[in-house]
Amino acid sequence: MTTHYFTASSLDGYIATTDHSLDWLTSQDFAWDGPMSPTTFVDGIGAIAMGATTYEWILANDDGWAYETPAWVFTHRDLPTPDGADVRFTSSPVPDVHAEMTAAAGGNDLWIVGGGDLAGQFADAGLLDEVWIQYAPVTLGDGAPLLPRPLTLELLDTQRNRALVCTRFRVVT
Ligand SMILES: NC(=O)c1ccc[n+]([C@@H]2O[C@H](COP(=O)([O-])OP(=O)(O)OC[C@H]3O[C@@H](n4cnc5c(N)ncnc54)[C@H](OP(=O)(O)O)[C@@H]3O)[C@@H](O)[C@H]2O)c1
């Protein structure tokens, strides 16, 4: 069982603008059935986790709740649940949540959707194994950070998906 952080990033290491826009990403040429796409990646995933800002962005912008696996949303607030979604709100310690996710995932992998600090909290606990970054050809100058931790990574794979450079790393330390 592997715990992944899979996200898209600007070249200068931001996953959203300061006002949480992803227009710089959604405007990119990208093949959803192409190399290293989220559609392929999600096949091996049994449980996901995300922070409250990412969850609120999905509720406000996506066309319905697309995730079929149980989802843990880290928050200190009461947030709505979309119809039919298996969403579990939590502010428990990351190792406890990771154990709950592992138990629910049925031997499949775990996906930390974002944001970057939440992925960093899993890394702090020694519970982040791989980082997948889809780099878009833009710089943002400021915004939500990709992974604000000092980590050493090993490059496992890289492929081009139209406008994006898709990378996969193993967390070393
Ligand atoms: N480029 C991409 O592919 C991609 C992928 C994912 C996300 N995003 C975007 O990136 C941005 C990320 O936003 P963000 O940096 O604010 O991160 P976030 O992780 O989405 O949200 C941070 C919030 O999560 C809650 N939280 C985090 N850790 C917690 C903990 N241990 N216990 C309880 N609650 C905790 C807190 O919310 P409260 O205390 O307020 O409840 C915190 O303010 C969003 O705009 C999102 O849409 C982009």
The ligand as an SDF file (V2000), in Angstrom:
LIG
                    3D

 48 52  0  0  0  0  0  0  0  0999 V2000
   -3.3300   22.1350   -8.6580 N   0  0  0  0  0  0  0  0  0  0  0  0
   -4.0220   21.0940   -8.2070 C   0  0  0  0  0  0  0  0  0  0  0  0
   -4.0900   20.0310   -8.8570 O   0  0  0  0  0  0  0  0  0  0  0  0
   -4.6690   21.1950   -6.8640 C   0  0  0  0  0  0  0  0  0  0  0  0
   -4.8640   20.0390   -6.0990 C   0  0  0  0  0  0  0  0  0  0  0  0
   -5.4260   20.1650   -4.8400 C   0  0  0  0  0  0  0  0  0  0  0  0
   -5.7850   21.4100   -4.3640 C   0  0  0  0  0  0  0  0  0  0  0  0
   -5.6250   22.5000   -5.1270 N   0  0  0  0  0  0  0  0  0  0  0  0
   -5.9840   23.8470   -4.6480 C   0  0  0  0  0  0  0  0  0  0  0  0
   -4.9520   24.2570   -3.7710 O   0  0  0  0  0  0  0  0  0  0  0  0
   -5.5030   25.0690   -2.7260 C   0  0  0  0  0  0  0  0  0  0  0  0
   -5.1100   24.4280   -1.3920 C   0  0  0  0  0  0  0  0  0  0  0  0
   -5.5720   25.1980   -0.3470 O   0  0  0  0  0  0  0  0  0  0  0  0
   -4.8280   25.2270    1.0740 P   0  0  0  0  0  0  0  0  0  0  0  0
   -3.3840   25.5040    0.8790 O   0  0  0  0  0  0  0  0  0  0  0  0
   -5.6310   26.1510    1.9480 O   0  0  0  0  0  0  0  0  0  0  0  0
   -4.8960   23.7400    1.6390 O   0  0  0  0  0  0  0  0  0  0  0  0
   -6.0700   22.7130    2.0340 P   0  0  0  0  0  0  0  0  0  0  0  0
   -5.3360   21.5580    2.6190 O   0  0  0  0  0  0  0  0  0  0  0  0
   -6.9600   22.4340    0.9030 O   0  0  0  0  0  0  0  0  0  0  0  0
   -6.9360   23.4330    3.1560 O   0  0  0  0  0  0  0  0  0  0  0  0
   -6.3410   23.9060    4.3410 C   0  0  0  0  0  0  0  0  0  0  0  0
   -7.3780   23.8210    5.4450 C   0  0  0  0  0  0  0  0  0  0  0  0
   -7.6250   22.4530    5.7930 O   0  0  0  0  0  0  0  0  0  0  0  0
   -7.8600   22.3360    7.1710 C   0  0  0  0  0  0  0  0  0  0  0  0
   -6.7870   21.5160    7.7540 N   0  0  0  0  0  0  0  0  0  0  0  0
   -5.5370   21.2960    7.2730 C   0  0  0  0  0  0  0  0  0  0  0  0
   -4.8600   20.4660    8.0830 N   0  0  0  0  0  0  0  0  0  0  0  0
   -5.7000   20.1570    9.1070 C   0  0  0  0  0  0  0  0  0  0  0  0
   -5.5840   19.3340   10.2610 C   0  0  0  0  0  0  0  0  0  0  0  0
   -4.4480   18.6560   10.5480 N   0  0  0  0  0  0  0  0  0  0  0  0
   -6.6640   19.2210   11.0880 N   0  0  0  0  0  0  0  0  0  0  0  0
   -7.8210   19.8770   10.7910 C   0  0  0  0  0  0  0  0  0  0  0  0
   -7.9820   20.6860    9.7150 N   0  0  0  0  0  0  0  0  0  0  0  0
   -6.9240   20.8240    8.8990 C   0  0  0  0  0  0  0  0  0  0  0  0
   -7.8750   23.7510    7.7240 C   0  0  0  0  0  0  0  0  0  0  0  0
   -9.2130   24.2270    7.5490 O   0  0  0  0  0  0  0  0  0  0  0  0
  -10.1590   24.8310    8.6850 P   0  0  0  0  0  0  0  0  0  0  0  0
   -9.3510   24.9380    9.9600 O   0  0  0  0  0  0  0  0  0  0  0  0
  -10.5900   26.1490    8.1650 O   0  0  0  0  0  0  0  0  0  0  0  0
  -11.3120   23.9270    8.7880 O   0  0  0  0  0  0  0  0  0  0  0  0
   -6.9580   24.4790    6.7540 C   0  0  0  0  0  0  0  0  0  0  0  0
   -7.1710   25.8640    6.7170 O   0  0  0  0  0  0  0  0  0  0  0  0
   -7.0030   25.1210   -2.9700 C   0  0  0  0  0  0  0  0  0  0  0  0
   -7.3210   26.2740   -3.6960 O   0  0  0  0  0  0  0  0  0  0  0  0
   -7.2650   23.9010   -3.8480 C   0  0  0  0  0  0  0  0  0  0  0  0
   -8.4050   24.0490   -4.6570 O   0  0  0  0  0  0  0  0  0  0  0  0
   -5.0360   22.4200   -6.3560 C   0  0  0  0  0  0  0  0  0  0  0  0
  1  2  1  0
  2  3  2  0
  2  4  1  0
  4  5  1  0
  4 48  2  0
  5  6  2  0
  6  7  1  0
  7  8  2  0
  8  9  1  0
  8 48  1  0
  9 10  1  0
  9 46  1  0
 10 11  1  0
 11 12  1  0
 11 44  1  0
 12 13  1  0
 13 14  1  0
 14 15  2  0
 14 16  1  0
 14 17  1  0
 17 18  1  0
 18 19  2  0
 18 20  1  0
 18 21  1  0
 21 22  1  0
 22 23  1  0
 23 24  1  0
 23 42  1  0
 24 25  1  0
 25 26  1  0
 25 36  1  0
 26 27  1  0
 26 35  1  0
 27 28  2  0
 28 29  1  0
 29 30  1  0
 29 35  2  0
 30 31  1  0
 30 32  2  0
 32 33  1  0
 33 34  2  0
 34 35  1  0
 36 37  1  0
 36 42  1  0
 37 38  1  0
 38 39  2  0
 38 40  1  0
 38 41  1  0
 42 43  1  0
 44 45  1  0
 44 46  1  0
 46 47  1  0
M  CHG  2   8   1  16  -1
M  END
$$$$
